[in-house]
Amino acid sequence: MLVCAGLAVALAFTSCKSSESAYRKAYDKAKAQEEANLANNTNYGEETPVVSPVQTRPSTETVVVDNVDNVSVRPEKLQVVDGAGLKNFSVVVGSFSVKANAVGLAQRLRNAGYPAQVAFNSNNNMYRVVATTYDDKASAVRSRNDFRAGEYADAWLLFNQQ
């Protein structure tokens, strides 16, 4: 009986060991999926950010860098559905497949004092809610940053391809 109990314990411990081959299969599968994602990855016209080396400064100094060249912009061809018209660079705070939802958000922004507009992208059937629109990228970046700091953390820049 003691021998049987010892064999049962030994069998239990040896059967609980992790199989290295199972981990290897999972790793290989994840690696293949990652490579497939990289092969299928498209930037949709977004600029690749440029990474600069970081220079350390004393903690008492505050340095604000507003490098608008590194900010990505999504180019799209839009038709204004509700509004005065878009300039070159616009701040988008919402995208909807239902027009009524986009018009509702635009009205809420207008009530808050913004010149909001609704534009339609026929390529992907989406209504874009544009909070502000500018001729220059720097102004659009500042506006986008203000919206991101507030209620619209997902605000992004759009370049109108007229």
Stockholm file with secondary structure:
# STOCKHOLM 1.0

chainA/1-162         MLVCAGLAVALAFTSCKSSESAYRKAYDKAKAQEEANLANNTNYGEETPVVSPVQTRPSTETVVVDNVDNVSVRPEKLQVVDGAGLKNFSVVVGSFSVKANAVGLAQRLRNAGYPAQVAFNSNNNMYRVVATTYDDKASAVRSRNDFRAGEYADAWLLFNQQ
#=GR chainA/1-162 SS CHHHHHHHHHHHHHHTSCCHHHHHHHHHHHHHHHHHHHHHCCCTTCCCCCCCCCCCCCTTCCCCCCCGGGSCCEEECCEEEESSCCCSEEEEEEEESSHHHHHHHHHHHHHTTCCCEEEEETTTTEEEEEEEEESSHHHHHHHHHHHHHTTCTTCEEEEECC
#=GC SS_cons         CHHHHHHHHHHHHHHTSCCHHHHHHHHHHHHHHHHHHHHHCCCTTCCCCCCCCCCCCCTTCCCCCCCGGGSCCEEECCEEEESSCCCSEEEEEEEESSHHHHHHHHHHHHHTTCCCEEEEETTTTEEEEEEEEESSHHHHHHHHHHHHHTTCTTCEEEEECC
//
